[in-house]
Amino acid sequence: MGFDYKRFPYYSGKLGFSLDNGKTSFFIWAPSAKEVTIRLYDEGLWSDAIEERKLEKHSDGHFETTFEKNLDGIYYDYLIVTGGEEYITADPYAIAAGANGERSMVLDLRRTDPEGWEEDKAPERPVENIIYEVHVKDFTFQEFSGISPEKRGKYLGLAERGTRLTTDKNFKTGLDYLCDLGITHVQLMPIYDYGSVDELGDDMDFNWGYDPVNYNVPEGSYSSDPMHGEVRIRELKEMIMALHKSGLRVIMDVVYNHTYHLDSYLFRTEPWYFYRQNADGSPSNGSGCGNDIASERPMVHRYIVESVLYWAREYHIDGFRFDLMGLLDTNLIGDIRVKLDNIYGEGEKLIYGEPWGAGLTPFAEGAYPADKGALKYISANIGAFCDATRDMIKGSTFEFHAKGFVSGGNVEPHLWRNSVSGWSIEDWRFATKAPSQTILYVSSHDDWTLWDKLVGALSENESFLKKDPDLLRANKLAAALYFTMMGNLFMLSGEEAGRTKLGVKNSYNSPLFINKFDWQRTKEFKVLVDYYKGLMRMRKKMPCLLDKSEKAKDRILSSTIISNKTVTITLDNKEHERYKTIKLIYTGEAGYFSLPVDGKWYILMDGENPDMTDNPMEVENVVYSHGREVIMLGR
Ligand code: CA
């Protein structure tokens, strides 16, 4: 007989703390606990308790107590006696915490609102979603960025405007650089409180942050003062406000599938309830981290839904990227979709995730994984990263030397039609409802950067730093490929500038010299950056590529395989004022294409020039000599 989560009472009342009329109340759900004691502190670390008190237990499994005073600014933790064990724990429902998240904090959140926060709102919904993945620290850390020294590696570093490369006062960096790119969303790698970096430790410490400690508290190492719980909250809000003011929407990477350790605040509060177990009682390991969250259990469901809604409400977050979404259940993701739609309007907040796990996890009976197989059955506004398109373009992400189409691979006929329509390919062919569900990408924080992967597939001397013209062309082709497919677009910051991690495949805890965003290199690769900028401009003008509806597939008028290196596709672009039909030639060889003689054709993009829509060149036939490019024609 396994762990019977159904015997636990559901509790729908207040959790965490409440501050109201000079009174402070505390609430925690711990039905198995015999005794819960709260301990109050003046400081977030080290100091002795100034007061202790036992909470009163209720039949719905929650404990509660009220102090007849305003405890704003006071830190606290719990001593819980349960199952013959004694646990010291912070509050898993905490919204503020001291250094390293060890003690929770009572805080009047209105004290943390920067000036103008009440008026802060997301920029208008863009015509396309071009999502750019940023790590607060790696993006702002390098000295060449010109970001103020005390702000480098911090929330405020990403909020700073007017920064320029220290070696070239005309080259924009940081947030100014982002504003000019043409991206529409910044996806922040974990900004909740994670455990792998000591917030009071060395400034050179680095981690991606996929190790949650406090789900509803911002990470302290990005703040100027981790000792005072209100500071990180205010600074994160300042950063989000700066991004919004700069015309960018903000997406948060959320990791509800596992915690840093099994011995988490959730576990200490109610042992095992929040985690899936194997038949032998051991914690299941679908996450690769040895502790999978049991998202389908009622109080876990409540926890995750409320956490997402909290970030949307309190921090004005515009979208959520679910890490290993395939370990969460469809009911949870669907519920989050419905609740966000009800509050903010349909599809206003983006939701997407990785539609897989790292391994198998035992779902409870009646619960289904939010993986690829589920896309057809859930909202068309729940998206998923498309690994099949990714691998078709650049080669298997698991093999350094594997080739994809951009590195000389052949056209695989069954891949193309579905790929370009954003329905994606192979196992994805029948998997999605519409391009709205597809996240097209060729790089993310995981695995080799696109540039490093191209080095693996194409370069003989494996030089990551050299601006090799062959690799540059392959990189442009990779970008042109996914920028001319239907779906949402996603890229790792620096993909547009040949970002390299010197061949390191999994840099989650690599030092900053591997992980840093390199501003000098970004200037050196300006020609590639400019190509990406042009692709973004072109993309936003092409109705046939922007269509995310279920009918988008009807826009494909024809697709022809010319050879094992060249494919053409014709798309209905009727809403465009000038180019009603678009023809795309995807090629990995030099060649010649005779256009149908039924009208005047104009070249709108090629391997060198990604956006000629304002200055098109009339042609009767197309000669492509570069060997690797996407050519777009309009008629
Ligand atoms: Ca932390």
Boltz pocket constraint, residues with backbone or C-beta under 6 A from the ligand:
constraints:
  - pocket:
      binder: B
      contacts: [[A, 100], [A, 101], [A, 192], [A, 193], [A, 194], [A, 195], [A, 196], [A, 197], [A, 199], [A, 213], [A, 219], [A, 220], [A, 221]]
      max_distance: 6.0
